[in-house]
Amino acid sequence: QVQLVESGGGLVQSGGSLRLSCAFSGSIFSLYVMGWYRQAPGKQRELVATITTGGTTNYADSAKGRFTISRDNAKNTLYLQMNSLKPEDTAVYYCNALHRSYNNYWGQGTQVTVSS
């Protein structure tokens, strides 16, 4: 059973940076498309960024130029480097793993709070 454990969230001032990590276990990490999603209070969960098995990345418009998604297949870990953070980035950030068989897994989330 795939397990995803996020870490690295916290409270940061506007303009600051955070790096989120997602530790993957229970299957072969390199076979999964990985992604970061977020959910702000009262809003639906939304895509932040994804990275394919081959390393191709895709970003939401709100993340382009500020966030960088990466993966380390040797460490079974997904990362999200977030720079120039804004108060509107405040949300719970979730790690997602999608296999080509359409098995889909979520982590428990990590809170990111950006103060103005």
C-alpha positions in Angstrom: 0.0 0.0 0.0 1.4 3.4 -1.0 2.0 5.8 1.8 2.8 9.5 1.3 4.0 11.7 4.2 4.4 15.4 3.7 6.7 17.7 5.7 8.1 21.1 5.6 5.1 23.3 6.1 4.9 26.1 8.5 4.4 29.8 9.1 6.4 32.2 6.9 6.3 35.9 6.1 5.2 37.2 2.7 8.1 37.0 0.3 9.7 34.1 2.2 10.4 30.6 1.1 9.6 27.0 2.1 10.5 23.6 0.8 8.0 20.9 1.1 8.9 17.2 1.0 6.8 14.1 0.4 8.2 10.7 1.4 6.9 7.9 -0.7 6.8 4.2 0.4 5.0 1.0 -0.5 5.7 0.8 -4.2 8.1 1.8 -7.0 8.3 5.6 -6.8 9.7 6.0 -10.3 6.5 4.5 -11.8 4.3 7.3 -10.5 3.4 10.7 -11.7 3.7 12.9 -8.7 2.0 16.1 -7.8 1.3 18.8 -5.3 -2.2 20.1 -4.7 -3.5 22.6 -2.2 -6.7 23.5 -0.5 -7.4 26.8 1.1 -10.3 27.2 3.7 -13.6 27.3 1.9 -12.1 26.4 -1.4 -11.8 23.3 -3.6 -8.5 21.4 -3.8 -6.5 22.7 -6.7 -3.4 21.6 -8.7 -0.1 23.3 -7.9 2.4 21.3 -9.9 3.0 17.8 -11.3 6.1 15.9 -12.5 6.0 12.9 -14.7 8.0 9.7 -14.5 10.3 11.2 -17.0 10.7 14.5 -15.2 8.4 16.7 -17.3 6.9 19.4 -15.1 3.6 21.3 -15.2 2.5 24.2 -13.1 -0.6 26.1 -12.3 -0.4 29.7 -13.4 -0.3 30.8 -9.8 2.9 28.8 -9.2 4.8 29.5 -12.4 8.0 31.4 -11.8 7.8 31.0 -8.0 7.5 27.3 -7.3 9.7 24.4 -8.5 8.6 20.7 -8.3 11.3 18.0 -8.3 11.8 14.4 -7.5 14.6 12.2 -6.3 13.9 8.7 -7.4 16.9 7.4 -5.4 15.4 8.8 -2.2 11.7 8.1 -3.1 11.0 11.8 -2.3 9.1 14.5 -4.0 9.8 18.2 -3.3 8.2 21.6 -3.8 10.4 24.6 -3.5 8.2 27.7 -2.9 9.7 31.1 -3.2 8.2 34.6 -3.1 5.3 33.3 -1.1 2.2 35.3 -0.8 -0.7 35.3 1.7 -2.9 33.7 -1.0 -0.6 30.7 -1.0 -1.9 29.9 2.5 -3.4 26.4 2.3 -3.0 22.8 3.2 -0.6 21.3 0.7 -1.1 17.7 -0.4 1.2 15.2 -2.1 -0.4 13.0 -4.8 0.8 9.8 -6.5 -0.8 8.6 -9.7 0.0 5.3 -11.3 -0.7 4.5 -15.0 -3.2 2.0 -13.8 -5.1 5.0 -12.4 -4.4 4.0 -8.8 -4.3 7.3 -7.0 -3.0 8.1 -3.5 -2.9 11.2 -1.2 -0.9 12.2 1.7 -2.4 13.7 4.9 -1.3 17.3 4.0 0.9 19.9 5.5 -0.2 23.4 6.5 1.5 26.4 4.9 0.6 29.8 6.3 1.9 33.0 4.8 1.5 36.2 6.9 1.3 39.6 5.3 
